Amino acid sequence: MLAVWLGRLEGAELASVLRRRTLPSGEISDVYDLARALLTPDSLRRALVTLDRYALACIATVALAREPLTEDAVLRALRARADTPVDAPAVTEGLRTARALALLVPGEDEAWSCPEQLAEELAQWPARGLPDAQELAVLVPPAVIEPAAQPDAGERDRAAAERAFRTLDILGELVASAQEAPLALLARGSLPLPTARRLSESTGAELGAVMDVVHLAAASGLVRMTDGRLAAAPEAEHWQSLPASRRWLAVAARWLGETPPSLRQVLAARPNAEWGPSLREYVAWLFPAGGDWLPQVIEEFGRVALELGVLSGTAPSRFGSLLLAGSSEPAALAIDELLPEEGEKVYLLPDLSVVSPGPLRPDVERSLRRIAEPVSRGLAPTFRIGEDSLQTGLASGLDEAGIRELLTGLSLSGLPQPVDYLVSEASRRHGALRVSAARAEQAPAQTLVSAEDELLLSAVVADRALTVLGLLRIGPREATSRLGPDAVFWTLRDARQPVALDPALREPGVLAPAPAHRREPGRRAAEAEDRVGAIVERVLAARQAASEQPSGDHSGRLQLAIKDRRPVRVTVTLPSGGSAEYQLIPTTLVGGRVRGVDPAAQVERTLPLSSITAVATVD
């Protein structure tokens, strides 16, 4: 049954089924192999564990009928069992979900069939403490208690907005750090403790909140975890330019969209519900096979909801309720009223520190970070100007006049003399080392490093931390490297050397990209997609090969036997050159193969149509 339906699907539909199901292990050569793999107990359990009760009710109703049912018949059967009305759209969605997972099979007569293996799996549920098919088909949810109006709702909303602002602060610092250079990750995809502590200290957030925000940033598409590194995504730059309320909405809406659809529906229908035992009871009812997956999802969902301010304590905030109800724009306007206003001016102090009287506009902060290192964030972020930060600004294309113009334009306190002096000294030293493309006669070297000071070049060549560059001295003030100019430039910059890149290697004012910023798709996702493509390719190739094989007039006789459910005697040519005879009760004929039950051997057989030399009716 399932193999016949799979045999009718086009490549894109087959791929969609495979992406939704756990990829089967072992070799998949045709639709029969694929159907068998999808109907194993382990594969079925993995598919059923994330289904909500409405989809399970549709499946259970068809399984109980033990015959194909139309959508109207499923709806009538559910309404006959339930004590509350069952909406037709819920049944339509449930059957659509079951079809997308290849759990129910639609027939040409618009009737739905349930594979025997799935019906057997549902029959074993009571032994595992799960509802049986009869219980699943009764859709009477437990009540979810709505919280009474609280007099401190305004205070709760302000606390939620403060939490949301802190999360935006951590996200901003994380994205900015990943833009400067990709961050190393541990094996489980979390930040190393020193990096997490740095972010925690600069934002004033707890370590646990920092770790949660890392995964939130990845889920929001602001950063990408590839090859053990956390790199900024191209979308991050646009996100950074948005006002705070829009940055919050972009992250919160993406996070909500990634949650299980049925859980979103529960929260959307009850946006003001208390997130306590009654809601957990309802969700447990909605996902009866949730197992270990369900508590983990609920815990993670609630934790991130707190970080985003969607939840405050055990009840949603006002803007959180609007978001859960699908009112994105009103939610953004509601939180905008509570978030601190972002400014564009700072105080420059003689001790080289930069203090902002309030949160900075994203574009102002990005400009400032080109020449100053962040010290702390929050409601009054601080930065510090130093030789290294100024060298970074100069390397990015700014000149001395540009730095002075930037600082005077931002400052509420003028340009202190120590800051002015440091800008002059950094500009004078900048470019003491210059990276350019090697000359043709210097091959196989790719990069030439030249220095104004012979002693400086000697120190760089002798520096053990820079041995990776393999610098070869070719003159008093020149050395070559077999690495590319970008790699040499960034390695010297990371070593805090006053290095400049030859203008011929980049456009004016644009910093050459670090090699570590190359973004590649994650290995696991790529490997899974490759396996999906390989299985679909083999299945379609087997179908095509079967359609091109001659089949004589045996297919017609087999089709008639399938229709009449009559046994036949089949003669088959064996690979060895001999022949064998089987008695078969054929059940399906698709893709150039006939499948049926051998009553004598009590096994199921699949025979290539091209190998069948004779078909005789058994009286």
Residue pairs with C-beta under 8 A, 6 or more apart in sequence:
1 105
1 113
1 115
1 587
1 588
2 35
2 38
2 39
2 102
2 105
2 115
3 31
3 32
3 34
3 35
3 588
3 590
3 591
3 595
4 105
4 588
4 590
5 102
5 105
5 106
6 14
6 17
6 31
6 34
6 35
6 102
6 539
7 31
7 543
7 590
7 591
9 17
11 536
11 540
14 535
14 536
14 539
14 540
15 532
15 533
15 536
16 100
17 38
17 100
17 101
17 102
18 532
18 535
18 536
19 528
19 532
20 47
20 100
20 101
21 38
21 43
21 46
21 47
21 101
21 102
22 43
22 46
22 47
23 528
23 531
23 532
23 535
24 34
24 37
24 38
24 40
24 43
24 535
25 37
26 33
26 37
27 33
28 34
28 37
28 535
28 538
28 539
29 538
29 539
29 542
30 538
30 539
30 542
30 543
30 546
30 591
30 593
31 539
31 542
31 543
31 590
31 591
32 591
32 593
32 595
32 606
34 535
34 539
37 43
38 44
38 102
39 115
39 117
39 118
40 117
41 117
41 121
44 103
44 117
44 118
44 121
45 121
45 289
47 101
47 103
48 56
48 103
48 121
48 289
49 289
49 290
49 291
49 293
50 260
50 287
50 290
50 293
51 59
51 97
51 98
51 101
51 287
51 289
52 260
52 262
52 286
52 287
53 136
53 139
53 141
53 285
53 286
53 287
53 288
54 90
54 91
54 93
54 94
54 139
54 262
55 93
55 94
55 97
55 98
56 94
56 136
56 288
56 289
57 78
57 94
57 136
57 137
57 138
57 139
58 74
58 78
58 91
58 94
58 95
58 98
58 104
59 94
59 98
59 103
59 104
59 114
59 118
59 122
59 136
60 122
60 133
60 134
60 136
60 137
61 69
61 74
61 77
61 78
61 133
61 137
62 68
62 69
62 74
62 104
62 112
62 113
62 114
63 114
63 118
63 119
63 122
63 133
64 77
64 133
64 134
64 137
65 73
65 77
66 119
68 107
68 109
68 111
68 112
68 113
69 77
69 111
69 112
70 109
70 110
70 111
70 112
71 91
71 92
71 95
71 110
71 112
73 111
74 91
74 95
74 112
75 86
75 88
75 91
77 137
78 86
78 91
78 137
78 139
79 85
79 86
81 134
81 137
81 138
82 137
82 138
82 139
82 140
83 138
83 140
84 139
84 140
86 139
95 104
95 112
98 104
98 112
99 105
99 106
103 114
103 115
103 118
104 112
104 113
104 114
105 112
105 113
105 114
105 115
106 112
107 113
122 132
122 133
122 136
123 132
123 133
125 131
125 132
125 133
125 289
126 132
130 288
130 289
131 288
136 288
141 282
141 285
141 286
142 278
142 281
142 282
142 285
143 278
143 282
144 266
144 270
144 273
144 278
144 279
144 282
145 273
145 274
145 276
145 278
146 270
146 272
146 273
146 274
147 272
147 273
147 274
147 315
150 156
150 315
153 318
156 312
156 313
156 315
156 317
157 312
157 317
157 318
157 319
157 334
157 338
158 338
159 312
160 309
160 310
160 311
160 312
160 317
160 319
160 320
160 338
161 309
161 317
161 319
161 335
161 338
161 339
162 309
163 306
163 307
163 308
163 309
163 312
164 248
164 307
164 308
164 309
164 335
164 339
165 244
165 339
165 340
165 359
166 203
166 204
166 205
166 209
166 378
167 209
167 213
167 216
167 251
167 307
167 308
167 309
168 244
168 247
168 248
168 251
169 203
169 205
169 377
169 378
170 199
170 203
170 205
170 209
170 210
170 213
171 213
171 216
171 217
171 220
171 222
171 247
171 251
172 240
172 247
172 362
172 365
172 377
173 199
173 202
173 203
173 374
173 377
174 199
174 213
174 214
174 217
174 222
174 223
174 230
175 217
175 222
175 223
175 232
175 236
175 239
175 240
176 240
176 366
176 369
176 374
177 183
177 199
178 223
178 230
178 231
178 232
178 236
179 232
179 236
179 237
181 494
181 514
181 516
182 229
182 230
182 231
182 232
182 516
182 517
183 191
183 195
183 229
183 230
183 231
184 192
184 195
184 228
184 229
184 230
185 191
185 192
185 225
185 228
185 229
185 230
186 192
189 215
189 218
189 225
190 196
190 211
190 214
191 199
191 210
191 211
191 214
191 230
193 207
196 207
196 210
196 211
197 207
199 205
199 210
200 206
200 207
200 209
200 210
201 376
202 374
202 375
202 376
202 377
203 210
203 376
203 377
203 378
204 376
204 377
204 378
205 213
209 307
212 303
212 304
212 307
213 307
214 223
214 230
216 251
216 255
216 304
216 307
216 308
217 223
218 224
218 225
218 230
219 254
219 255
219 258
220 250
220 251
220 254
220 255
221 233
221 235
221 254
222 232
222 233
222 235
222 236
222 239
222 251
223 230
223 231
223 232
223 233
223 236
224 230
224 231
224 232
224 233
224 519
224 522
225 522
226 519
226 520
226 521
226 522
226 523
227 520
227 523
229 516
231 516
231 517
231 519
232 517
233 519
239 247
239 250
240 247
240 362
240 366
241 362
241 363
242 250
242 362
243 336
243 342
244 336
244 339
244 340
244 342
244 359
245 332
245 333
245 335
245 336
245 339
246 332
247 362
248 308
248 309
248 332
248 335
248 339
249 323
249 328
249 331
249 332
249 335
251 308
252 308
252 310
252 323
252 331
253 323
253 328
255 304
255 308
256 264
256 323
256 324
257 264
259 297
259 301
260 297
262 286
262 287
263 283
263 286
263 297
263 298
263 301
266 279
266 282
266 283
266 286
267 273
267 324
268 324
268 325
268 326
270 279
271 316
271 320
271 321
271 322
271 324
271 325
272 315
272 316
272 321
273 279
273 316
274 314
274 315
275 302
275 305
275 311
275 314
275 315
275 316
276 314
280 298
283 290
283 294
283 298
284 290
284 294
287 294
290 297
302 311
305 311
305 316
305 320
306 312
308 320
309 317
309 319
309 320
309 335
310 316
310 317
310 319
310 320
310 323
310 324
311 317
311 320
312 320
316 324
318 334
319 331
319 332
319 334
319 335
319 338
320 331
322 328
322 330
322 331
322 334
323 331
340 358
340 359
340 379
341 358
341 359
342 358
342 359
342 360
342 361
342 362
343 356
343 357
343 358
343 359
343 360
343 361
343 364
344 360
344 361
344 364
344 410
345 356
345 357
345 410
345 411
345 412
346 354
346 355
346 356
346 357
346 360
346 368
346 383
346 410
346 411
346 412
347 354
347 355
347 356
347 357
347 411
347 412
347 413
348 354
348 385
348 407
348 410
348 411
348 413
348 414
348 415
348 416
348 419
349 355
349 413
349 416
350 416
350 417
350 418
350 419
351 418
352 384
352 385
352 386
352 418
352 419
352 422
353 375
353 382
353 383
353 384
353 385
354 368
354 372
354 382
354 383
354 384
354 385
355 380
355 382
356 380
356 381
356 382
357 380
357 412
358 379
358 380
359 378
359 379
359 381
360 368
360 381
364 410
365 381
367 406
367 410
368 383
368 406
368 410
369 383
370 392
370 393
370 396
370 398
370 406
371 385
371 389
371 390
371 392
371 393
371 398
371 403
371 406
371 407
372 383
372 384
372 385
372 386
372 389
373 383
373 384
373 386
373 388
373 389
374 381
374 382
374 383
375 382
375 383
375 384
376 382
385 419
385 422
386 422
387 422
387 425
387 426
387 429
388 496
390 403
390 422
390 423
390 426
390 427
391 426
391 429
391 430
391 493
391 496
391 498
392 493
393 403
394 400
394 403
394 426
394 427
394 430
394 431
394 500
395 430
395 493
395 499
395 500
395 501
395 511
396 509
396 511
397 508
397 509
397 510
397 511
398 406
398 509
399 427
400 423
400 424
400 427
403 423
403 427
404 415
404 420
404 423
407 415
407 419
407 423
408 414
408 415
429 498
430 498
430 500
431 452
431 498
431 499
431 500
432 451
432 452
432 453
432 456
432 498
432 499
433 449
433 450
433 451
433 456
433 457
433 460
433 492
433 497
433 498
433 499
433 500
434 449
434 450
434 451
434 499
434 500
434 501
434 502
435 447
435 448
435 449
435 485
435 488
435 489
435 492
435 499
435 500
435 501
435 502
435 505
436 447
436 448
436 450
436 485
436 501
436 502
436 504
436 505
437 446
437 447
437 448
437 485
437 502
437 504
437 505
438 445
438 446
438 447
438 448
438 480
439 448
442 448
442 474
442 480
444 482
445 472
445 480
445 481
445 482
446 481
446 482
446 483
446 484
446 485
447 480
447 481
447 482
447 483
447 484
447 485
447 487
447 488
448 478
448 479
448 480
449 457
449 460
449 471
449 478
449 479
449 480
449 481
449 488
449 492
450 457
450 477
450 478
451 457
451 460
451 477
451 478
452 477
453 477
454 476
454 477
457 473
457 476
457 477
457 478
457 479
460 466
460 471
460 479
460 492
460 497
461 471
461 473
461 479
463 495
465 495
466 491
466 492
466 495
468 491
469 481
469 483
469 487
469 488
469 491
469 492
470 481
470 482
470 483
471 479
471 480
471 481
472 479
472 480
472 481
473 479
474 480
481 488
483 491
484 515
485 501
485 502
485 505
485 512
486 512
486 513
486 514
486 515
487 515
489 499
489 501
489 512
490 514
490 515
490 516
492 499
493 499
501 511
501 512
505 512
506 512
542 591
542 592
543 591
543 592
545 592
546 591
546 592
546 593
546 608
546 609
546 610
547 591
547 592
549 592
549 608
549 609
549 610
550 610
551 592
551 609
551 610
551 612
554 609
554 612
554 614
554 615
555 589
555 609
557 568
557 615
557 617
558 568
558 586
558 589
558 594
558 609
558 615
559 589
560 566
561 567
561 568
561 585
561 586
561 615
561 617
562 586
562 587
562 588
562 589
565 585
566 585
566 617
566 618
567 583
567 584
567 585
567 599
567 618
568 583
568 584
568 585
568 586
568 615
568 616
568 617
568 618
569 581
569 582
569 583
569 584
569 614
569 615
569 616
569 617
569 618
570 581
570 582
570 583
570 584
570 594
570 607
570 612
570 614
570 615
571 579
571 580
571 581
571 612
571 613
571 614
571 615
572 579
572 580
572 581
572 582
572 607
572 611
572 612
572 613
573 579
573 611
573 612
573 613
574 580
574 611
579 613
582 598
582 605
582 607
583 598
583 599
583 600
583 618
584 594
584 596
584 597
584 598
584 605
584 607
585 596
585 597
585 598
585 599
586 594
586 595
586 596
587 595
587 596
587 597
588 594
588 595
588 596
589 595
589 609
592 608
592 609
592 610
593 606
593 607
593 608
593 609
594 606
594 607
594 609
594 612
595 604
595 605
595 606
595 607
596 604
596 605
597 603
597 604
597 605
598 604
598 605
